[in-house]
Amino acid sequence: MKYKNTYNILGVQVAVANMEKILCFLEENIEELRGNYICVSNVHTTVMAYEDENYCRIQNNAAAVLPDGKPLSVVEKRRGGFKEAEKVSGPDLMPEVFKLSERTGYRHFFYGSTDKTLELLKSNLMARYPKLQITGMYAPPFRQLTSEEDEKIVQKINESQADFLWVGLGAPKQEIWMAEHKNGIQAVMIGVGAGFDFHAGTVKRAPVWMQKCGLEWFYRLLKDPKRLWKRYVVTNSKFVWYMIKER
């Protein structure tokens, strides 16, 4: 099961979508999507995919690659002519699915981040969505899991009967992890990057006006320049250059 309406951006088949369409896609195809994964793509991951054939393959093997970064939906609109294309970010998708789940009873498991962040995340989510069914959370160690450890956590996730597995490992680690566990996990896997931190309240998100203007990356850069300067300054420059070359 794959989202069919896509546009090729530097080799990645990015979904031409909006939030309503993605929610309908998930709800209408929840059973067919089990065992598969959804990526949220931005300029950074798109450039990585352009430069890494294996990572590009992982992205394109997903059930859908959502335009998490506003520049991607802008490219879809201006180059592809898709007027309906909009940004669908992981942190924005999460609350929409949680609201839907209070009505449908979908169950959720969270994999990634730290124990402290997961505790805060659970507390915040239960306060906002009291009917939300959280069946488990797991913060993996900051090292490669042994095969036995991996088998145990996969078993735990599947035994929880989760419908959605939210993966917050950061790119490209989360996409690689989901691809490696395709068809082994019985839930729909969605990689949401910093989504855990935003909803746990450990990292402040950019003001809405900056998000709408495509400046969320700039806000994050100002907040954490030492860690993020290379990702945003270098990668954004590469993206512009690669797009000019492609054209």
N, C-alpha and C positions, 0 to 999 in steps of 0.2 A: 504494500500500500504506500503510494507516494503522492504528495501534493503535486498536481499536474501543471498548474499555471506558474511557470518560472521564467527567469531572464538570466542569461549568462553574463556574469560579471567577473572578469579575469579568470574564467574557467570554472567558476562556482555557479551552480544552478540555484539562484536565490528566488525564493517564493515571491510572486507578485501578489500581495495580500494586504489585508488590514486586520485589526483585532477581531472583528465580527466574523470574518471568513475563517480565521484560524480556529476560533472557538467552535464554529460549526463543523469544521474539518475534524477536530478532536472528538466532539460529541457524537457525530454521525459514524465515525470509523474507529471508535475506541477498541473494539474487539480485534479488528484487523491490524491495529497499530501495536498491539502487545508484542513485546520482544524487539521492537524497533526503537529508533531514537530520533530526536529532533535537535538540530543545532541552531543556536542563535549566532548570527554572523555579523561582524562589524568590519571596519577598515583593516584593523589589525589581523584578524583571522583570515580575511580575504587575501591580503598580501602574503601571509604565511602559506596559504593554499597555492597561490600563484608560484611561489618559490619552492614548494615541496610537493612533489607529485603524489606521494603517499597520503599526505594530509588532505590534499585536494580530493583524492579518491574517497577518503573517509567522509568528508563533507557531502559529496555527491551521492554517497550510499545511504544517507539519512532519509527518513520519510519526508522531511522538509528542512530547508535552511531558511530561517526567518531573518529578515533585514533588521537586526538589532541596532545597527548604526544608521542614523538618518541619511548620511551620504549615499548609502546603497539604495534607499527608496527614491532619493532624488535622481540617481542615475537611471533607475527604472522609469521614472516619469519623463525625464528629459531625453534620454537616448532611446528608451524602449517605447515611449509614447503611452505608457500605462498610467492614465490619470488617477486611477483608483489606488495606486501603490502608496502604502504608508509604512512608517516605521512600526515594527512589532518587537519591542524589546523583551528580554527575559524577565526583568524585574516588573514590567507592566503586565506581562502575561500571567505571572503567578497569582496576583490577587483576583484577576478575572476568572481563572480556573478555580480558585478557592470559593468564590461566590457561587459559581456554577455547581461546585461540589456540595455545598450546603443544601442544594435542591435535589441533586442526583444521588448523593451518598458516596461519591468517589472517595477512595482511600489513598493516603499519601505517605510516602517514605522519603526521607531526606538523607543524602549521602554526600559528605564533604565537610569542609571548614574545620572548626574546632568544637570541642565539647561546650565551651563557654558560649560560643556564638549560637550553637544549636539550642542550648537552654533558653537563651534570650529570644531566639526565633520562635520556639514553641510557645513561650509565654505570650509574646506579641500576637501570634496568629490565633491562639485560643481566645484572646481578649477581643480580637476583631471579628473572628469567625467562630462563634461558640459551637456551631454544629459541625465544624470541620473534623474529619476523622484522620488523625495522624497515627499511623500504625507502627512507625519506627523512625529512628534517627541513628546515624553512625558517622563518626568523625574518624576517618582512617589515619593511621600514623603517617608521618612525613618521610616515608620510605616505601620501597616496593613491597607489596604484600606477598607473602609466600603463597604457593598454590593452595595449601590447606586453609590459610586464613581467607583467601579469596573465595574458596568453595563454601566456607562457613557463612560469610556475609551474604553471598548470593542466595544460599539456602534460607537465611533469615529474612531477606527481602521477599523472596517468593512465598515463604510461609506466612508472611504478614498479609498476603493477598492485596497488596497495594495495586491501585490502578495507575498511579503516576509515581515515578521515581525521579525526584529532582536531584540533579547532580551539580554540585558547586565546587569543582576542583580547579577552575580557571582554565583558560585555553593555553596550549592545545591539549593539556592533560585530560580534560573532561571528555572531549570528543574522541580521543584515542581510547579512553576507558569504555565509553559507551559502545564504540565499534567492536571492541574486543568481547563485549558481553552481549552483543546482538543475538537474539533468540535464546540466550541463556537466562535473561531476566524476563519475567512474565508481565511486567508492567510497561507502560510507555515511558521511556527515558527522555528527559529534557535537560540539557545542559544550560545553566543560567548564570555562570560566572559569579559576579559579585552580588547576585540577587539575594543570597543568604544574608550577607552583611547589611545590605540596605534594609531588609525587612526585620532584621534583628536589632537594627539601630546602632550597630557598631561603626558603620560608615555612613556619613550624611550624603544624600543624593543631591545633584544639582537642582536649582530652582526650576520649576516647570517651564518658565519662559526660555531658559537656556536649553532645556531638552527639546523644545519645539523648534528652536533656531539651529539645532544641530551642534550646540556648544557644550554638551555634557562632557565630552572628552577634555575640553579646555578647563572646565571646573575641576575635574579629577586631577588633571595635571598640576593645577595650582595648589591643590591640597596635598599632593604627594609627588613633587617634581623629581626627587632623587630616584624613585623607583619607576616612574612612568614616563620620564622625558624621552627615552629611546623609543618606547612603544608608540607614543603619539607624534612626536616631532619627526623622527626618522621614518616611521611607518606611513604617516599621513603624506609625507613628501613622496615616498615611493609609490603610494597609491595614485597620486596625481600623475606622476611620470608614467606609470604603467598604463593608466587609462588613456593618456595621450598617445602612447605607442600603439595600443590596441586599436585606437580610432584610425 
